[in-house]
């Protein structure tokens, strides 16, 4: 993966990347467990409690179960993987067991979020502020459409478990929290809970919350060409590459990583860090040769040709 220039400079904000910006990442509930799917990592996390961070395990995703647009769980213990206008139903994401593929009914296509509770499927259309509820996504049986309550419209991720639905709220002064209700058309809040740091570390953008909004300080360097002829602008910068072992060891220390995942805890931490930087960094300079070894500082020469009356801004 080609990394951005500004390693360890992820801005000044704490932010969880929403599902709309992270293809093939989702949260769902099956049985008594919660699952966070990360196709970009090639694995998924199984969680006993998102709030307490209990009973956390990481497993590999079967190739046939990767790159879904949406993931949701069913009351029968199955997982539903929506890709395009069809869905795949399996009982295990690691071995793709009992797989069955069916088409999505036209009325069930194009949703922003999908989840299931009480043998019913919910399809969220955020821009419209509505959701569709049906007992079968293939036939659209017993379908009804409702308005989303305003307090339930701004979820970053939605999921269901048993008779309840949940959604992850944008980061606030209280950190990262999720909302629990029984009916997203009404403001029936059962509770608001914080997300445990061991779970946050697996979510896209979670490192901005658990480790800090910025691994370094932003510095604005500006150059302007006020002449009528092109000029060459040069600037030497110092950049940090690699990673801080002490901080990175904290990312996965409470995870039980199954042998099926085929990747060690330390390698998981490095991969998560790389993807985190991919989401937050700039990309003006290639760093594809950089490796995630222990953090060091190196000097790099930047050269730009400034056209007449053109300015360049460099944030590092």
C-alpha angles and dihedrals in degrees: 000000000000109000127213122257098246101067110182093013107102099156131258101287136090108225140160110215107240122235090250089066098041112062115209094014117116146143124231140163128229125174107327096331137086121220131203112199118207110177089172088063093040092235146074136224123232114205134188094197127008090196098048097031091229131160096010119179132167123213135178122257117237110240090244090055097051129099098025118161091222137008125202138163131233132218089245091063095260130132121226118208114194117202119169110316098339138059136216119218117204137161096217128031094203099054101022091232123187092003119189128173125207136168123255115242109247090246089057097051128100099030121156094216135013130196140153135224132165094002091305130111122223123203116194120208100188100183091051091043092229141109133205122219123200139157094223127031091198098054100019089230120184090003123181132171126216140178117254114240108247091243090056098049103081101062118142091201131007128203141160136220127180106322097338136086125209138192133189113238125217114266113279136177086281093057125240115345138168129216125225123202141148100224122029090199090066132046094245099148112187093179149324116230136186121240114242115243092239088059094042090057089065095050120088106262094013093122090067087065103038100037100023142280092266134027088198141002125279115237120189113218114187131189126179130192107210094172130093095243132066117263132193116239120201130186133173114216135183116224133182118232131183124027142281107256095205094053095040093051088063093061099073105016094112096042123104102215112202119226088240089070089070092208131095125237094254092050090050089055091051093048093049089049092051092051091046090055090046089059097044109028134083122248108209094117126044115243098169090127093056115108129202096247123134110313118271135166120240134181121238132185117224120198125187132171109226115207120215112296091002126135131202126205121197122191117196 
